[in-house]
Amino acid sequence: MTEFVSAIYTNPHWVFIALGGVLLIIELLGTGGYSLWSGVSAFIVGLIAWIVPISWPFLWILFAIFTLIIAYVWWVWLKKHGGDKAEKGTLNQPQKDLIGISTVVVEPIINGYGRVKIKDGTWSAHSDEDMDTGTRVKVIAVDGIMLKVVKTN
């Protein structure tokens, strides 16, 4: 047992590389990103410890610093590239992507209701004016599975 403890104490790089592996395996189980950046940080600290002999307390401080830096950089990248869908208000509402699409009426809109074609399907549509089949329309709003459309030229 003392040989094992001695081996761990003298080879901190393997401890951090193993910690990184364990954290990445935990991430695969579905922690939602919480273990990913800590795992990457542990690998980086393990590589640094392999190259430069550093004391244990300083390695743990490096691990904490790298985890915070990498998580912050990822957060900034997500904000810049539109990964934060919660702010857009369309989380779990993919039908909101239909707003702005130009399409055609496939069943006449009579008394405000009809159907329009989008991709390979049809959607219920509502409009303030009646329209014949073949009329070009644009989706301006979505209410559940009902599209609000207006005539375009």
C-alpha positions in Angstrom: 0.0 0.0 0.0 2.8 2.4 0.8 4.4 1.7 -2.6 1.1 2.7 -4.3 0.8 5.9 -2.3 4.5 6.7 -3.0 3.9 6.1 -6.7 1.0 8.5 -6.7 2.9 11.1 -4.8 5.8 11.0 -7.1 3.8 10.9 -10.4 1.1 13.6 -10.1 0.8 13.8 -13.9 -0.8 10.3 -14.0 -3.3 11.3 -11.3 -4.4 14.4 -13.3 -4.5 12.5 -16.6 -6.6 9.8 -14.9 -8.8 12.4 -13.3 -9.4 14.0 -16.7 -10.4 10.6 -18.1 -12.8 10.0 -15.3 -14.4 13.4 -15.7 -14.8 12.9 -19.4 -16.4 9.5 -18.8 -18.8 11.2 -16.3 -19.6 13.8 -19.0 -20.6 11.0 -21.4 -23.2 9.9 -18.9 -25.0 13.2 -19.4 -23.9 16.0 -17.0 -24.6 18.7 -19.6 -21.1 20.1 -19.9 -20.3 20.4 -16.2 -17.5 17.8 -16.3 -16.2 18.5 -19.8 -14.2 21.6 -19.0 -12.9 20.2 -15.7 -11.8 17.0 -17.6 -10.0 19.1 -20.2 -8.3 21.2 -17.5 -7.2 18.0 -15.7 -5.6 16.8 -18.9 -3.8 20.1 -19.4 -2.5 20.1 -15.8 -1.4 16.5 -16.2 0.6 17.4 -19.3 2.2 20.4 -17.5 3.0 18.2 -14.5 4.6 15.7 -16.9 6.9 18.3 -18.3 7.6 20.5 -15.3 7.9 19.1 -11.8 5.4 21.1 -9.7 4.2 20.7 -6.2 0.7 19.2 -5.5 -0.9 22.3 -4.0 0.2 24.4 -7.1 -1.2 21.7 -9.4 -4.6 21.9 -7.8 -4.5 25.7 -8.0 -3.6 25.4 -11.7 -6.5 22.9 -12.2 -9.0 25.3 -10.6 -7.7 28.2 -12.7 -7.7 26.3 -16.0 -11.3 25.0 -15.3 -12.5 28.6 -14.7 -10.7 30.0 -17.7 -11.9 27.2 -20.1 -15.5 27.4 -18.9 -15.4 31.2 -19.3 -13.9 31.0 -22.8 -16.6 28.5 -23.8 -19.4 30.7 -22.4 -18.0 33.7 -24.4 -17.9 31.5 -27.5 -21.5 30.4 -27.0 -22.7 33.9 -26.5 -20.9 35.1 -29.7 -22.1 32.2 -31.9 -25.8 32.2 -30.8 -25.7 29.1 -28.6 -27.7 30.7 -25.9 -31.2 30.0 -27.3 -32.9 30.7 -24.0 -32.5 34.5 -24.6 -34.2 34.2 -28.0 -37.4 32.8 -26.4 -37.6 30.0 -28.9 -36.3 27.2 -26.8 -38.3 24.0 -27.7 -40.3 26.0 -30.2 -38.9 25.1 -33.6 -42.0 26.2 -35.4 -40.9 29.8 -34.7 -38.3 29.2 -37.5 -41.2 29.3 -39.9 -41.7 33.0 -39.4 -40.6 34.9 -42.5 -41.0 32.0 -44.9 -42.6 32.7 -48.2 -44.9 30.0 -49.4 -48.1 29.3 -51.4 -51.7 28.6 -50.4 -52.7 25.0 -51.3 -56.2 25.0 -49.9 -58.1 28.3 -50.3 -58.3 30.6 -47.3 -62.0 31.1 -46.8 -63.5 32.9 -43.8 -59.9 33.4 -42.5 -58.8 29.7 -42.6 -57.0 27.5 -45.1 -53.7 25.6 -45.6 -50.3 26.5 -46.9 -47.4 24.3 -48.2 -44.1 24.4 -46.4 -41.4 21.9 -47.5 -43.1 18.5 -47.9 -46.1 19.2 -45.7 -49.0 21.5 -45.2 -49.9 23.7 -42.3 -53.1 25.3 -41.1 -53.1 29.0 -41.9 -55.1 32.0 -40.8 -55.4 35.3 -42.6 -57.6 38.4 -42.3 -58.5 38.1 -46.0 -59.7 35.3 -48.2 -57.2 33.9 -50.8 -57.3 31.5 -53.7 -55.1 28.4 -54.2 -51.7 29.4 -55.6 -51.6 32.8 -53.8 -48.1 33.7 -52.6 -48.1 34.4 -48.9 -45.6 35.1 -46.1 -45.7 33.6 -42.6 -45.8 36.5 -40.0 -46.6 34.6 -36.8 -47.1 31.2 -35.3 -49.7 30.3 -32.8 -49.3 26.6 -31.8 -49.8 24.8 -35.1 -51.6 27.7 -36.8 -49.6 30.0 -39.1 -50.7 33.6 -39.5 -50.0 34.6 -43.1 -50.3 37.7 -45.3 -50.5 38.1 -49.1 -47.2 39.0 -50.9 -46.7 40.2 -54.4 
